[in-house]
């Protein structure tokens, strides 16, 4: 195991990607408490909200109220998803310091998800990223359907790298590579991610796996062996993309922490406190 990295960074997406797909909507105080518990567990990169129009994601309509309620902690980086300039304006007013933008490697999926083609979405995000950077924000990029699309089938690694390059050229500092319907296997990871790390610094890539076929942990390990050290996950395994037929939840943060603990790879996360956060959000969703 000497070829494994000494430490990894986990990006917790439960409060955003986890809650956006739930049939029940939590109140803002419950979301704030969930985020507080995640911070206490040791998570230092937490995606807390979305500034997508409430009509499309009503579960996250309270982003403007939530972010100002979060405890200021210089060791924790909060971020929020932003779809366009109007969303950025809301993000700027909220005080959040990091945003995420999103597109896909599948033309069909992108049109169904955000009603734009890939190239069009890049152009929409260009002024958003410019303005965010000018205001001292940092920007992350997401690429969905990097392995298999529910509409187009297998996605080529060349298409994934083309979209990834376009996002880096906009000025994002990290690109998250998504297995949106959880259909990838370690061989797919070796092919696509191996191609990406030959073109871009592995430190600027993140992996976002869903666990539809219970392949997420195997895919995380395959990515780790390729030099990737940033992984997205959702405490309790909640959520996923509401626009991807057949997708199940994100890989659970607990599963990642267990894997890395057993591999002696540092995460800085307490499993006991993480499980407490998972129990809290599970109970809150059941009671809602």
Helices and strands as residue ranges (DSSP letters): E 9-12, I 14-18, G 19-21, H 28-41, E 45-50, G 58-60, H 63-69, E 77-81, H 85-94, E 98-104, H 107-114, H 118-134, E 138-144, E 148-149, E 153-154, H 157-170, E 174-179, H 186-199, G 202-204, E 205-209, H 216-225, E 230-233, G 235-237, H 253-262, H 271-287
